[in-house]
Amino acid sequence: MTEDEKSQQLVIDFKQTFNSERGKKVLEYLKRRTKFNQAPRPCDNLGRIDPFEVMYLEGRRSVIIEIETMLAKEPGESKGIQDHE
């Protein structure tokens, strides 16, 4: 299988997984769990923003962004998809 075919199949796999009823439920759960729609502003007990906690929370949110990016693609649109297996 060529790299382009692998990328196309990956888009198809994402769509089949997350466009199913169960996949939609899981994605909604992940969005709630990661507070996807809220900008992270974790503070310590003195009200100072913790940059490491912000990075951690943004990393969690980035997974949701990756899933939604893949769902927005068409199988023939493999630009920017890299398979890291």
C-alpha positions as CSV (number, residue, x, y, z in Angstrom):
1,M,0.0,0.0,0.0
2,T,1.4,3.4,-1.0
3,E,1.7,6.3,1.5
4,D,-1.1,8.1,-0.3
5,E,-3.3,5.0,0.0
6,K,-2.5,4.7,3.7
7,S,-3.4,8.4,4.2
8,Q,-6.7,7.9,2.3
9,Q,-7.5,4.8,4.4
10,L,-6.8,6.7,7.6
11,V,-9.3,9.4,6.7
12,I,-11.9,6.6,5.9
13,D,-11.1,4.9,9.2
14,F,-11.6,8.1,11.2
15,K,-14.9,8.8,9.5
16,Q,-16.1,5.2,10.0
17,T,-15.2,5.3,13.7
18,F,-16.3,8.8,14.7
19,N,-19.3,9.2,12.4
20,S,-20.9,6.1,13.9
21,E,-23.4,6.6,16.7
22,R,-21.0,5.2,19.2
23,G,-18.1,7.2,17.8
24,K,-20.2,10.4,18.1
25,K,-20.9,9.6,21.8
26,V,-17.2,9.0,22.4
27,L,-16.2,12.2,20.7
28,E,-18.8,14.2,22.7
29,Y,-17.5,12.6,25.9
30,L,-13.9,13.5,25.0
31,K,-15.0,17.1,24.3
32,R,-16.6,17.3,27.7
33,R,-13.8,15.6,29.5
34,T,-11.1,17.8,27.9
35,K,-13.3,21.0,28.3
36,F,-12.7,21.4,24.5
37,N,-14.8,24.6,24.2
38,Q,-13.1,26.3,27.1
39,A,-9.8,28.1,27.0
40,P,-7.6,26.6,29.8
41,R,-6.7,29.0,32.6
42,P,-5.6,26.9,35.5
43,C,-4.4,28.9,38.4
44,D,-2.5,28.0,41.5
45,N,-3.8,29.0,45.0
46,L,-2.3,32.4,44.5
47,G,-4.1,33.1,41.3
48,R,-1.1,32.7,39.1
49,I,-1.5,30.8,35.8
50,D,0.5,27.6,35.7
51,P,2.1,27.4,32.2
52,F,2.8,23.6,32.5
53,E,-0.9,22.9,33.3
54,V,-1.9,25.1,30.3
55,M,0.4,23.1,28.0
56,Y,-1.0,19.8,29.4
57,L,-4.6,20.9,28.9
58,E,-3.9,22.2,25.4
59,G,-2.2,18.9,24.5
60,R,-5.5,17.1,25.5
61,R,-7.5,19.5,23.4
62,S,-5.2,19.0,20.4
63,V,-6.3,15.4,20.2
64,I,-9.9,16.5,19.6
65,I,-8.7,19.1,17.0
66,E,-6.9,16.3,15.2
67,I,-10.0,14.1,15.2
68,E,-12.2,16.9,13.9
69,T,-9.6,17.8,11.2
70,M,-9.6,14.2,10.0
71,L,-13.4,14.2,9.9
72,A,-13.5,17.3,7.8
73,K,-11.2,15.8,5.2
74,E,-12.2,13.8,2.1
75,P,-10.4,10.5,1.5
76,G,-8.6,11.9,-1.6
77,E,-7.4,14.9,0.4
78,S,-4.4,13.4,2.0
79,K,-2.2,16.6,2.2
80,G,-0.9,17.1,5.6
81,I,-1.6,13.6,6.9
82,Q,1.4,11.7,8.1
83,D,1.2,8.1,9.2
84,H,3.5,7.6,12.2
85,E,3.1,3.8,12.6
